[in-house]
Amino acid sequence: MTEPHLPDLALADRALVEEATKKSGLVWVRESGPARALWHLWHEGAALLVGDGPGEQPLPGLADGSRAEVTVRSKDKGGRLVAWTADVVELAPRSPEWEAAVAELKGKRLNAPDAEAMPERWARECRVLRLVPLTAVTELPQGSLAAPPLPTPATTRVPASPSLGRLLLGRRKKG
């Protein structure tokens, strides 16, 4: 598959984007609104994402034909390495490009409840996206990029037991 956008990047920027994105387990993606941490896989010159279905990551605001800003962090230190602008391309279910992407994503999807039926579920209920790099920015921003956490339905249902501290810290009752 030829990549029409990649030649626009300088060779060094393209290499940095590819290597950093390959090695990072998460990328921060923002189309509009706050950036979200998303798991991905680098394949054939683009970051592949799957989501928007039951049990999969949300992909809010990422629409076919839109542009997104992708920030890649260092796997060992967690700091920002590079940010790049991407074309968002939604792959049509069961197209040759979709099949190739899903074959790669399936092997990297952890803790899937339905490993064998996953491609069929993805075709029915999810979206598979390619984020194709357009431009890269390697200089670090001025100031902090810290932001409050995004709202989530994942919450603790009950307060932690008082004995949890003793269990974790190894403290035992004397007596």
Buried (B, 14 or more C-beta within 10 A) or exposed (E): EEBEBBEEBEEEBBEBBBBBBBBBEBBBBBBEEEBBEBBBBBBBBBBBBBBBBEEBBEBBBBBEEBBBBBBBBEEEEEEBBBBBBBBBBBBEBEEEBBBBBBEEBBEEBEEEEEEEEBBEBBBEEBBBBBBBBBBBEBEEEEEEEEEEEEEEEEEEEEEEEEEEEEEEEEEEEEE
